[in-house]
Amino acid sequence: MKKLKMTVGILVMTLTLTAISCKDGKKDEPAAPMSNEMYQESMDDKDDMAMSDNQDAKAEAILKDYFNLKDALVGDDNDKAKELGATLASTFGNFDASSYSDSEQQELKDIMEDATEHAEHISESDIAHQREHFKIISKDVTDMVAITGTENTLYQLFCPMYDGGSNWLSMSKDVKNPYYGSKMLTCGEMQKEIN
């Protein structure tokens, strides 16, 4: 468990440094793909975590609602995204982190509070503003998966054009850009596989 905590901490620091360095880079130059080694190590250790089936179900419910919201943004559907933003806010609010370590509980609590606030904004906003909040939710959900793990293979995709470079998660390697929808549907690339 101590190794897992250290690995997750290193992963968070790496993601933070990568995000900061991407903002400092040229906007027309995509960020280099991130190494999967540290992430894979933390995911291999997930068997050592004490997670109940119920907790797995709550994390998977968040992913399901997140992917539905992503698909609404891909389809340029503002009204559907509003509805799904409200659903996702509720799902984040129902997440129970009590089966995790104290430090993981605090980190998950912070992630859920931030993500809930952004999902609530999505439920009340125009599509351009929804996409701004979706970028932050994507980071929150990625951070959550680093702690909870997932039963599915996910893909982290990257759009170099949106807001200095933006990531999102997908169940498919195929690029369907939620930040631009039909304007630039295939803008982006698969950065890494998460399993």
N, C-alpha and C positions, 0 to 999 in steps of 0.2 A: 504494500500500500504506500509505503514511503517513496519507493521508486516511481510509482504512478503519480504521486503529488509533485515530485520533482520534474517528471516528464511533462505534466500538464503545465507547470509553471514555466518551463523552458519554451513550450509551444506558445503560450500566451505572449511571452516576451518576443519570440520570433515573429509572430503575427503582427504585434504592435510595431516592431522595428521595420518590418516589411511595408506596413501601411504608411508609416512615416516616410520611408525612403521612396516609396512610389509617388508621394505627393511632391517630393523634391525633384523628381526626374522630369524629363521632357514629356509633355502631354501627348505628343504623337508617337511616343515610343512605349510599347507594351512592357509591363514589368516581367522580369524573368520568372519562370515557373518556380514555385517554392518546393523545397525538398519534402519528400513524403516520409523520410526516415524517422524523425521524431514522432510524427503523428502516428505512424504505423506502430511504433513501439508502445505508445500509450493505448492504442486500440487493442493490441495483442494482450495487454494486461487487463482488459475489461473483464475477463473471466474471474479475476481476483476481487472485483468489486462486489459489494453486497447490495445488489439491486433486486427488488422484488419484481414479479411479473407485472404487477400493477404499475410500478414506476416505469418500466419499459413501455407499457401501453400509453402512459401520459406523454412521454418523450416522443413516441411514434405518432401520437395524435397531433402534437405540435408540428411535426414534420409534414403530416398529411395536410393540415390547414395552411402551412407555409407554401407548399407546392400548389395548392389550389389558388392561393393569392397570386403566386408567381404566374400561373397560367392566365389568370384574369388580366394581369398587366401585359403579358405577351400579346393577348388578344385585344388590347386597348379598351377594355371594358371597365369604365369608371364606376358604374353602378354596382357591378358584380364585385369589384375590388373593395368598394365601401362596405358591402355586406360581409365579405370575407375578412376584412380588417376587423370588424366587430366580433366575428366568430373567433378569429385568432387572438384578439385581446382577452376574450373569455377563456380560451384554452391556456394561454400563458398564465392567467390568474389562478387557474385550477391546478397548476403544477405543484406537486408536493416533493420537496427535496429532503425530507426527513431521513431517508435511508442512506444518505451520503455522509461523508465525513464533515466535521465542523467547517473546515475551510472551503470544501466543495459546496456545502449548503449556503455559505455566505456568498460565494461567487455566483451560484445559480440564482439566489434571491436577487442579486444585483442585475443579472442578465434578464430575469423575468420582469422586474420592475421597469427597466429601460425598454424592453421589447413591448410590454403592455402599453406603455405611453405612446410609442410610435405606431402600434397597431390601432390605437384609438384615433390618432391623427389621420391615419389612412381611411378610417370609417367616416370621416367628415370632410375630405379634401378632394380637390380636382386631381386629375391623373398625374400631372407634372409633380405636384406636391406628394402624391402617393408614392411615386417612384423615389423621391428623396428619402422618405421614411423607410421604404423597402430596403434601400441600401444598408441602413443601420440595423434593421431587423435581420438581414442576411448575415451580418457580422455576429449578431447576438445568437442566432440559431447555430452558426458554425461553432461558436464558443461553447454552446450547450452540448452539441454533439461530441466535442472534444472531451467532455466530462461524462456524459451519459452513454456514449456509444450509440450504435444503431444496428438494427438487424438487416438493413438494406445496404447495397452498394450505392454510394452517392458520388456525384462529380462536382467539383468546384470549378465554375466557369468564370471567365474574366472578360470584361469589356474595357478596352483601353480608352474609349472615346467618352464614356459617361463620367462626368465629375472627376476628371483626372485619373480615372481607372476604378472600376467597381467589380466586385465579385458577387456571385450568387450560387446557390446550390441547386442541383437538378438530379433527377433520377435517370437522366439520359446524357450521353456524351454529346448529343446533337445540340448545337447552339440555337436557342430560341430566346432572344434578348428581351427581358422584362423592362429594361430601362428605355428602350426605344420602340418596342413593339413593331408594328408594320413598317415604320420608317426605316429601320435598319435591323430587321429580324435576325439576320445571321452574323451580326457584328460581334466578334468575340472568339474565344478559344477555350478549350478545356485545359485547365491548369493541373489538376490532380484528381486522383481517384481516392475516395475515402471509403474504407470498408472495415 
